[in-house]
Amino acid sequence: MDQELQKLMKELGNAINDSLDPISESERIAFAIGEIRKAGYDVFLVIEATIGLNRREDTKEETPRMGPSTETSADGGKIVWTS
């Protein structure tokens, strides 16, 4: 993988990590984790993401989308992508 692509992938990983920070600050989540700990358990969360890349035939730069878009997943659920 070339250095520019590695840099871009690292930035994507950082952006994903940053998007999870508000979740960890949620009072509801903090309460639920506290209750689990009171019951004698440690809590850990593993999130797995697979990101695939294919080089496009057309090498023109595309303007990135600015704003959320919604897609329907294979199981019918909604996925909202934001910048």
C-alpha positions in Angstrom: 0.0 0.0 0.0 1.5 3.4 -0.9 2.2 6.0 1.7 -0.6 8.4 0.7 -3.2 5.6 0.9 -1.8 4.5 4.3 -2.1 8.1 5.5 -5.7 8.3 4.3 -6.6 5.0 5.9 -5.0 6.2 9.2 -7.1 9.4 9.0 -10.2 7.3 8.4 -9.4 5.1 11.4 -8.9 8.2 13.6 -12.2 9.7 12.4 -14.1 6.5 13.2 -12.5 6.5 16.7 -13.4 10.1 17.3 -17.0 9.4 16.3 -17.3 6.9 19.1 -16.2 9.3 21.8 -19.7 10.8 22.4 -21.0 7.2 22.9 -18.6 6.6 25.7 -19.8 9.8 27.4 -23.4 8.8 27.4 -25.0 8.8 30.9 -27.2 5.9 29.9 -24.2 3.8 28.8 -22.3 4.9 32.0 -25.2 3.7 34.1 -25.5 0.4 32.3 -21.7 -0.2 32.7 -21.9 0.7 36.3 -24.7 -1.8 36.9 -22.7 -4.6 35.2 -19.6 -3.7 37.3 -21.8 -3.8 40.5 -22.8 -7.3 39.5 -19.1 -8.3 39.5 -18.2 -8.1 35.8 -15.7 -6.2 33.8 -16.9 -4.6 30.6 -15.2 -4.4 27.3 -16.4 -3.6 23.8 -14.9 -4.9 20.6 -16.1 -3.3 17.3 -14.9 -4.8 14.1 -14.9 -2.9 10.8 -13.9 -4.1 7.4 -13.1 -1.5 4.9 -12.5 -2.5 1.3 -10.9 -0.4 -1.4 -11.0 -0.8 -5.1 -9.1 1.5 -7.5 -11.5 3.1 -9.9 -10.9 3.0 -13.6 -11.8 6.7 -13.9 -9.2 8.6 -11.9 -10.9 11.9 -11.9 -11.2 13.4 -8.4 -14.8 13.3 -7.1 -16.2 15.9 -4.8 -16.8 14.2 -1.4 -20.4 14.2 -0.2 -21.0 16.8 2.5 -23.8 15.7 4.8 -25.5 12.5 5.8 -26.7 9.9 3.4 -28.8 6.9 4.2 -28.5 3.4 2.8 -30.5 0.3 3.5 -28.5 -2.7 4.7 -29.0 -6.2 3.5 -31.2 -7.0 6.6 -33.4 -4.0 6.0 -31.8 -1.8 8.7 -30.8 1.8 8.0 -27.2 2.9 7.9 -26.5 6.7 8.2 -23.2 7.9 6.9 -22.0 11.3 7.9 -18.9 13.3 7.2 
